[in-house]
Amino acid sequence: MQIIDLHCDALLKLYESKGKLKFKDSLELDTNFERLQKGQVKVQAFAIFVYPEMKSEQKFQCALDQIHYFYTDVLGNNPNMKQIKEWTDFDELKEGEIGAMLTLEGVDAIGNDLQKLSILYQLGVRSIGLTWNNANLAADGVGEERGGGLTAFGREIVEFNNRHKLLTDVSHLSEKAFWDVMEESYYPIASHSNAQVICNHRRNLSDEQALALFEKDAQIHMVYSTRFVTPEGDVTISDLIKHIDHFCSLGGVKHIGLGSDFDGIDAKIIGLEDASKQQNLLDELLKYYNEDEVKGFAYQNFLDHRPK
């Protein structure tokens, strides 16, 4: 069963290695090409992430450098990796091909310059999270004690996303910023978040937030970071499924997807250590859900709710 995974940090690892790692088969990459093939991942989203503490004048170049590795290594050295730039491109992938879509995890790289966002859009970014955990010029993240919402500039970014049919990712936003986005975004999504009632972590979503996303026909993609699955002990696939069960109990069976966060997490779920193990999750889900529902979680829900 094919999979669409909405979040990984492989580009950051490629950037930090300065080209020493190879996307095709470097074992340091949870989401290398060979592992994606083995896990039957049909589309992988690749996040661009810039550390908040980096000097402001270096941030945009850091984003461009990650895109450089996306084009020269991920795509350039692996002919079966095909870039997703239009929402219809998902339907054009042939047997053996894997789609690759750029996303932006926090807009720190653009400062206060929408022209830089336009450049990233032209290079292929199709989903934009306004913040990581920190505050920036667009909004407050979940780690900012102030807990503010969108700034005027943040609202401009959401308008840009709406105009260009880009996803606005709420996964790292403060609660106030989340609700501001829900008011203004045509295409909100949570690319890698779980259920707060199951694991009370600031990065997870409350039932109220989940219901708001479902009512807006938006998706929540499950994240495999153990900290967001269960507070302590070894973490199993069954622990992750509890989050899916909960969202389904709220009426979200058609609004659940996958966003592993591979290459951005150190502690792994047992049986979900890298992209090659993705089918283990689906096999376990098939014990509790029918095939159409599991296909929905794996890929179809996203395809049904992508921007039109």
N, C-alpha and C positions, 0 to 999 in steps of 0.2 A: 504494500500500500504506500503510495507516494506521500511525501510530507512537504509542507511549506513551513519553514522556520524563520520567524520574523526578527530574530536578534542573535548576533554573535559578535565577538570582538577580535576576530582573526586579523583584521587590518592593523589594529594597534600592535599586535605581536610582530607582524611583518615589518612595521615601521620601526619598532624598538630594536629589532634584530639588524636593521640597516641592510636588509636584503640577504642575510645569511640563511634565514629560514626559507623554505620553498613550499608554496601552497600545495603543490602536487602531493607530497608525501612526508613532510617533516613531522616527526612524531610529537614535537612540542605543540603542534596545532590540533586542538580537538576537532576542528572543522576543516581538515585538509581535504583535497579532492577525493582521494581514495576512500576516506572515511565517509564522506557524503555519499559516494557511490554505494558503499556497502550498506549504509543506513537507509538507502532509497529516498534520500532527500532530493526532491525535485526542484525546489527553489530555496536558496539561502539568502537572507538579508544580511548585509555586511555594514555594521555601524562604524561611523567615523566618530572617534572620541578624542577630545583634547583635555588634558588635565587642567583643572581650574587654576592651579598654582603656576602654570606656565606664564612667562611674560607675555603681556597682551600683544606686543608687536610680533611675536613668534607664532601665535595661535593659528592664524589663517594658513600660514605656510605648512604647519603641522597637518592641517586638514588636507591640503593639496598633496602633501607627501604620501598620505595614506591612500588617496585616490590614485596617485602614481603607481603604488604597488597593486592596487586593484586592477588597473589597466595593463600593467606590464607583466605581472606575475599571475594573479588569479585568472584573468582573461587571456593575457598574452601567451602564457606557457601551457595553457590547458584549453585546447580548441573546443572541447565539449562544454565548457562554461560559457553561457550566453547571457549577455547583459539584458536585464529587464528595464526598459525605459518608458514603455507605454503599458497601461493596464491590460491591454489586449495581448501583450507579449507572453503572458502566462499561457495563453491558448495556442501559441505557435511553437512551443518547445517540442522537439522531436524525441523519439526513443533514444535514450542514452545521453541526452543533453540535460544540463542542470542550469537553471536560471540563477542569476546573481543580481541582487538589487542593492543599491547604496541607500543607507539611511544616515541621519545625523542625530547623535545623542548629545543634545545640548548645543545652543547656538553661540557659545562663548567665542568660537572661531571668527564670527563675523563682526564682533564688537557691536557698533550701532549702525552698520552699513548694510542696507538691504541689497545693494548692488552685489556684495559678496555672496549673499544668499542666492541671488539670481544666477551667479556663476556656478555655484554648487548644484543648483537645479539643472542648469544646462549640461553639467557633467554627469547628471544621472541620479541625483538624490531625489527620492520619492516619498520619504517619510521623515518628519522633523519633530524631534522632541525639544521643547524649548529650553529645558534645563537638565542637568544631571542632579545630584543632591544639593548642590550649592545654589546661591542666588547669582543671577547675572542681570544684564540690562533688559531682559525680556520678562523675567518672572522670578519667583522664589521656588527653590526645590524643596524636597521633603526635609533636608538637613538644615534649612535656614530657620532659626528660632523665631524670627519675625513672622513667618507664615503669611507673607503678602501674596497678592494675586498677580495678574498680568499688569505690566506697565503699558503705557501708550505704545511703546515700541513693540512689546509682545503682541498687542492687538494687531499691529501692522503685519507682523509675521503670520498670524492666523489668517488674516485677510489674504495675504500672498498665497498661503497654502490653499485656501478656498478657491481662489482665482485659477490656480494651476492644477487643481484636483490632487493635491498632496495630502497625505495623512498627517494629522497632528497628534503626536504621541504624548499621552498623559502619564506614562509610567513613573516618572521621577518628580512630578510636580507636587508642590504643596497643595493642601486641600483647597485653599482659596483659589489658587491658580487653576486647579482642576475644574472647579465650578465655573470660573470665567471662560475656560476653553469650551466647556460643554454649552455655554450660552452662545458662543460665537463660531465654533468650528462646524463645518459641513461634514468633515471626515475625521472624527476623533477615533483613536485606537489606543489600547494599552498593549504595547508590544511585548512586555515581559513583566507581568505582575500576577500575584496570587490572591487568595481570599484572606482578609484580615481576621475574620472570625475563627479561622482554622489556625492561623499563625499570626499573632499580634505583632507584626513588624511594620514600621513606618512606611515601608515600600509597598505594602500590600493594600488592596482596595477594600473599603467598607461595603457592606451590602447596599447602602444608599448609592454609593458611587457605581457599583456594578449594575444596579437597576437602571440608573441614568444612562449608562452606556448601552444596555440592551434596548431601552426605549428609543434610543437614537440610532438603532440598527448597527451599533458598533461592536467591535470584537475585543475580548480579553484573551491574550496569549499567555499560556502558562510558562513560568520561569522555573528552571531546574536548580537554581542556587539553593543549597540546603538551608541557608538562613531564612529563606522566605517560605520554606515548606513546613518545617517543624522546629521548635525552639532548641531541642537537645537530642543527643543520641545519634545512632546510625539512622540514615534516612533511606527509605525504600521507595520503590515505585508506587506501592500502595499508599504511602503517605502523600505523594503528589496527587494521586487520584482522588483523595479526600477533597482537595480543592476543586477539582472538576465536578465531583458529586455535589458540592455545595452550590456552585454556580448553576448547575443544572436544576437544583431544587428551587432556585430563584427564577427559573424560566429561561436560562441561558444556553440550552442545549445547542441552539443554532448560532451561538455567538462566542464559542470557545475555539481557540487555536493554540499553536505552540510557538514559544519564543525562548529557546533553550538558555541563552546567555553563555553558551560555550565560549571558551577562551577568555571569558571575563570572570570566571568563577574557579576557585581552587578546590573547595570541598565538593565532592560529587555524590549524586544519588547512586546507591548500589544498583548496578545494572544499567545505568545511564551515564557512563563515564566519558563518552565522547560521541560524536555524530554517528559512528558506525553502529551504535547500540540503540538508535532511535526506534527500531522496530520492536524492541523489548517493551516499550511503553504501549505501543498499539496492541501487541499480543495480550498484555495484561488488561487493557481496556476492553478487549473483545470478550472477556469473561463476564463483564457487567453491562455492556452496551451492545446494541445490534450493529451490524456492519455499516449501515448508512450513518449512524450516529458517530461511529469511530472515524469513518471517512470524513465526516464533517469536521471533527476535531483536527484531523491530520492535514486537511487541505481545502475541503469543499466549502466550509463556512467562510473562509477568507475569500475564496473566489466568488461566492455568492454576494458578499458584502463589500467588495472592493469598489473604489470610485468608478462611476460610469461616465 
